[in-house]
């Protein structure tokens, strides 16, 4: 593992692309050298990640999977390290030959694409009392994917059936949507993949509670470009929250309204209502209407409080360092007027000489 100091120094970067055997997960051969490409990750897309590569030389039989490695050398100390940048499904739509040279363009897709492309052949029942995360992990493993899941004590309160219906929220029409629905009700983030192609199922943690994994600080060793974009999204702050609990036994709506004239974001201060709605199906069986109403009102008040967090966004470009999407980071660049904690939402890695990484991150501080 590379030292932290290395990522603040100038690096010499090169790349290896290895074919990966689907059955064993082992790297089996090296593909031609990379002459260009990029890797993109985005929390707002179901399949999370994709990439493009240009390979110089004959590829031979196209592999099912590839893993892209960064081989970096610290220009100041000579320290060397290798970092996996991602493991992907492969499509090679174009090969160019001019008699002397050959190059191939490869389109790469994250392994969640395998779950997004698949559906259930017959209705898939989930019994009441099931461990939702274990069921989600079982669906992914049944498609040949390795899963790393946090433990969960959540159990479903009603029977669900996937693989039937019109494909809406109540009846997901792909295995990935079914997995994410199960994870959501258990209080987990949507499924993601790591750089080895493993499916991660992680318990959701509020952005304010996440500990930064890296600090981008102004001064000696700063690897951030001078151009930074800092944005404040006032439209993302709601002042009314509706919470609907819909179960076989009861349907109730809880409401919380910020109408305090002294609140910067209230209906009075803003002059209009900005409503967000949330729906849940996890009330215990047999809950009375009064108890359900109290639960819904309390949940609405909690969510309205969390909506008081004003969303800011920063976009920066830096030299590559091992920071993942959903990681918390600290950006401390006083000359740009930016000094706060953020959570990484998107990441674009340029597979060029410097392995530059463009990050969009969001701050949810109050």
C-alpha positions in Angstrom: 0.0 0.0 0.0 1.3 3.4 -0.9 2.2 6.0 1.7 -0.1 9.0 2.1 2.8 11.3 1.3 3.1 9.7 -2.2 -0.3 10.9 -3.3 0.8 14.5 -2.7 3.9 14.2 -4.9 4.3 14.3 -8.8 3.7 10.8 -10.2 4.7 8.9 -13.3 1.7 6.9 -14.3 1.1 3.9 -16.6 -1.7 1.4 -16.9 -2.2 -2.3 -17.2 -5.4 -4.0 -18.5 -5.8 -7.6 -17.4 -8.3 -10.1 -18.6 -10.2 -11.7 -15.7 -11.7 -15.2 -15.7 -15.4 -14.9 -14.8 -15.5 -18.2 -13.0 -12.5 -17.8 -10.8 -12.0 -14.1 -10.6 -8.3 -14.6 -11.4 -6.3 -12.4 -13.8 -5.3 -14.6 -16.7 -3.5 -12.5 -19.3 -2.4 -8.9 -20.1 -4.0 -7.0 -22.9 -2.2 -4.5 -25.1 -1.0 -1.1 -23.7 -3.5 1.7 -23.1 -3.2 4.8 -25.3 -6.2 6.6 -23.9 -9.5 6.3 -22.0 -11.4 7.3 -18.9 -13.4 5.8 -16.0 -16.6 7.4 -14.7 -18.6 6.8 -11.6 -21.9 8.4 -10.6 -24.1 7.8 -7.5 -27.2 8.8 -9.5 -26.9 6.0 -12.0 -28.2 2.5 -11.2 -25.2 0.7 -12.7 -22.8 3.2 -11.1 -19.8 3.0 -13.3 -18.5 2.7 -16.9 -15.3 3.3 -18.8 -13.8 3.6 -22.3 -10.3 2.4 -23.4 -8.2 2.6 -26.5 -5.8 -0.4 -26.6 -2.7 -0.3 -28.9 -2.1 -3.7 -30.5 -3.9 -7.0 -31.2 -6.3 -8.0 -28.4 -7.0 -11.5 -29.5 -10.2 -13.1 -28.2 -12.2 -10.5 -26.3 -12.4 -11.3 -22.6 -15.7 -11.2 -20.6 -14.1 -9.1 -17.9 -11.1 -6.8 -17.5 -9.4 -5.1 -14.6 -7.6 -1.8 -15.1 -4.5 -1.1 -12.9 -2.6 2.1 -12.3 1.1 1.6 -11.9 2.5 4.8 -10.3 6.0 5.9 -9.3 6.7 8.8 -7.0 9.0 11.1 -8.9 10.5 12.5 -5.7 11.2 9.3 -3.6 11.0 6.5 -6.2 8.2 4.8 -4.2 6.1 2.5 -6.5 2.5 1.3 -6.1 -0.2 -0.4 -8.1 -3.8 0.5 -7.6 -6.8 -1.3 -9.1 -9.0 1.3 -10.9 -12.0 -0.9 -11.7 -13.2 -4.3 -13.0 -15.6 -4.2 -15.9 -17.7 -6.0 -18.5 -16.2 -5.6 -22.0 -17.6 -4.6 -25.4 -15.1 -4.0 -28.2 -17.1 -2.3 -30.9 -14.3 -1.1 -33.1 -10.9 -2.3 -34.3 -8.8 -0.2 -36.6 -5.9 -1.6 -38.7 -3.8 0.4 -41.2 -1.4 -2.4 -42.2 1.3 -1.6 -39.6 -0.6 -0.8 -36.4 -3.8 -2.0 -34.8 -5.9 -0.3 -32.1 -9.1 -1.4 -30.4 -11.8 0.8 -28.8 -13.4 -0.9 -25.8 -16.6 0.2 -24.0 -16.6 -1.0 -20.4 -19.5 -1.4 -18.0 -19.6 -1.9 -14.2 -20.7 -5.4 -13.0 -24.0 -4.1 -11.7 -24.9 -4.1 -15.4 -25.3 -7.9 -15.1 -28.0 -7.4 -12.5 -29.7 -4.6 -14.5 -29.8 -6.8 -17.6 -31.4 -9.7 -15.7 -34.9 -10.5 -14.4 -36.6 -13.4 -12.7 -38.0 -16.1 -14.9 -40.7 -17.0 -12.4 -42.2 -15.0 -9.5 -39.6 -14.6 -6.7 -41.3 -14.5 -3.3 -39.8 -12.9 -0.2 -41.5 -14.2 2.9 -42.5 -11.9 5.8 -39.8 -12.0 8.4 -36.9 -12.4 5.9 -33.5 -10.8 6.3 -33.8 -8.2 3.4 -30.1 -7.8 3.0 -29.4 -11.5 3.0 -32.1 -11.9 0.3 -30.5 -9.1 -1.8 -27.0 -10.6 -1.4 -28.4 -14.0 -2.4 -29.9 -12.6 -5.6 -26.5 -11.1 -6.6 -24.6 -14.2 -5.7 -27.0 -16.2 -7.8 -25.8 -14.2 -10.8 -22.2 -15.1 -10.1 -21.2 -11.9 -8.3 -19.1 -11.7 -5.2 -20.9 -9.7 -2.4 -19.6 -7.8 0.6 -22.5 -6.9 2.9 -22.8 -5.3 6.3 -24.9 -7.2 8.8 -28.5 -6.2 9.3 -31.2 -7.0 11.9 -34.0 -5.7 9.7 -36.7 -8.2 8.8 -39.5 -7.7 6.3 -43.0 -7.3 7.8 -45.0 -8.5 4.8 -44.6 -10.9 1.9 -43.2 -9.5 -1.3 -43.0 -11.0 -4.8 -40.6 -9.8 -7.5 -40.7 -10.7 -11.1 -44.3 -10.0 -11.8 -46.3 -6.8 -12.6 -45.4 -3.7 -14.6 -42.0 -2.9 -13.3 -42.9 0.0 -11.0 -41.6 0.6 -7.5 -43.9 -2.1 -6.1 -42.8 -4.7 -8.6 -39.2 -4.1 -9.8 -38.6 -5.4 -13.3 -34.9 -6.2 -12.9 -32.8 -8.0 -10.3 -30.9 -4.8 -9.6 -34.1 -2.9 -8.8 -35.2 -5.7 -6.6 -31.9 -5.7 -4.7 -32.0 -1.9 -4.2 -35.6 -2.0 -3.0 -34.6 -4.6 -0.4 -31.5 -2.6 0.7 -33.6 0.6 0.9 -36.1 -0.8 3.3 -33.3 -2.1 5.5 -31.7 1.3 5.7 -28.8 0.5 3.3 -27.4 2.6 0.5 -28.0 1.3 -3.1 -25.7 -1.5 -4.3 -22.3 -0.3 -5.5 -19.2 -2.1 -6.9 -15.6 -1.7 -5.7 -12.5 -1.7 -7.9 -12.4 -5.5 -7.8 -16.0 -5.8 -9.1 -17.4 -7.0 -5.8 -20.9 -5.8 -5.0 -21.0 -3.7 -1.8 -24.1 -3.5 0.4 -23.4 -0.9 3.0 -25.6 0.5 5.8 -26.5 4.1 5.1 -24.7 6.7 7.1 -25.7 10.3 7.2 -23.2 12.5 5.4 -22.7 14.6 8.5 -21.6 11.5 10.4 -19.0 10.3 7.9 -15.3 10.7 8.8 -13.2 12.2 6.0 -10.8 9.8 4.4 -8.6 12.4 2.8 -7.8 16.1 3.1 -7.2 18.3 0.1 -5.3 21.2 1.7 -3.8 24.3 0.1 -0.1 24.6 0.4 3.0 22.4 -0.3 2.1 19.1 -1.9 -1.4 20.3 -2.9 -2.4 18.2 -5.9 -5.6 20.2 -6.7 -5.8 22.4 -9.8 -6.5 26.1 -9.2 -9.8 26.1 -11.0 -12.6 25.1 -8.6 -16.4 25.4 -8.9 -18.3 26.1 -5.7 -22.2 26.0 -5.9 -25.0 26.4 -3.4 -28.3 24.6 -4.3 -31.0 26.5 -2.4 -33.7 24.7 -4.4 -32.8 21.4 -2.8 -34.0 22.5 0.7 -37.6 21.6 1.4 -39.9 23.2 4.0 -42.7 20.6 3.9 -42.2 16.8 4.3 -44.9 14.2 3.7 -44.3 10.6 5.0 -46.7 7.9 3.8 -46.8 4.5 5.4 -48.6 2.0 3.2 -49.1 -1.5 4.5 -51.8 -4.2 4.2 -53.2 -3.0 7.5 -53.1 0.7 7.4 -52.3 3.8 5.1 -51.4 7.0 6.8 -49.7 10.3 5.9 -47.5 12.2 8.4 -46.7 15.9 7.7 -44.2 18.3 9.0 -44.1 22.0 8.0 -41.5 24.6 8.7 -43.6 27.8 9.0 -41.4 29.6 11.4 -40.9 33.3 10.3 -37.4 33.2 11.9 -36.3 30.2 9.8 -34.4 31.1 6.6 -36.0 28.2 4.7 -39.6 28.3 6.0 -42.7 28.7 4.0 -43.0 32.2 5.4 -39.4 33.3 4.5 -39.4 31.6 1.1 -42.9 32.5 0.2 -43.9 29.1 -1.1 -44.1 25.5 -0.2 -41.3 23.1 -1.3 -42.5 19.6 -0.6 -40.7 16.3 -0.5 -42.5 13.0 -0.1 -41.3 9.7 1.3 -43.0 6.3 1.3 -42.4 3.4 3.6 -43.8 -0.1 4.1 -42.0 -1.2 7.2 -44.6 -0.7 10.0 -44.9 -3.8 12.2 -47.9 -6.0 11.4 -51.0 -5.1 13.4 -50.0 -1.5 14.1 -53.0 0.6 15.0 -54.0 3.6 13.0 -53.2 6.0 15.9 -49.7 4.5 16.4 -49.1 4.6 12.7 -50.0 8.2 12.5 -47.7 9.1 15.4 -44.9 7.2 13.7 -45.5 9.0 10.4 -45.6 12.4 12.0 -42.4 11.7 14.0 -40.6 10.5 10.9 -41.7 13.5 8.9 -40.3 15.8 11.6 -37.0 14.0 11.5 -36.7 14.2 7.8 -37.7 17.9 7.8 -34.9 18.5 10.3 -32.4 16.7 8.0 -33.6 18.8 5.1 -32.3 21.9 7.0 -28.9 20.8 5.8 -28.1 23.2 3.0 -26.6 21.4 0.0 -23.4 22.8 -1.4 -21.5 21.3 -4.3 -17.8 21.6 -5.2 -16.1 20.4 -8.4 -12.4 20.1 -8.6 -9.6 18.3 -10.5 -6.7 16.7 -8.7 -4.0 14.1 -9.3 -5.2 10.6 -8.6 -5.5 9.4 -5.1 -7.4 6.5 -3.5 -10.7 8.2 -2.9 -14.0 6.4 -3.7 -17.4 7.7 -4.6 -19.5 8.0 -1.3 -16.3 8.7 0.7 -16.2 11.9 2.8 -13.4 14.3 2.1 -12.2 17.6 3.4 -11.5 20.4 0.9 -9.5 23.2 2.5 -8.6 25.8 -0.1 -9.1 29.2 1.6 -7.9 31.2 -1.4 -10.8 29.7 -3.4 -13.2 30.3 -0.5 -13.7 26.6 0.1 -13.1 25.0 3.5 -15.6 22.3 4.5 -16.4 18.6 4.4 -18.0 16.9 1.4 -19.2 13.5 0.2 -18.0 12.4 -3.3 -20.9 12.0 -5.7 -19.2 11.6 -9.1 -15.7 10.7 -10.2 -14.0 10.9 -13.7 -10.5 9.4 -14.0 -8.5 10.3 -17.1 -6.2 7.5 -18.1 -3.5 9.8 -19.3 0.0 10.8 -18.3 -1.1 12.4 -15.0 -4.1 10.2 -14.1 -6.1 13.3 -13.4 -9.3 12.8 -11.4 -12.3 15.1 -11.6 -14.5 15.0 -8.5 -17.9 16.4 -7.8 -18.7 16.4 -4.1 -21.6 17.6 -2.0 -21.6 19.2 1.5 -24.6 18.7 3.7 -23.4 20.8 6.7 -25.9 23.0 8.5 
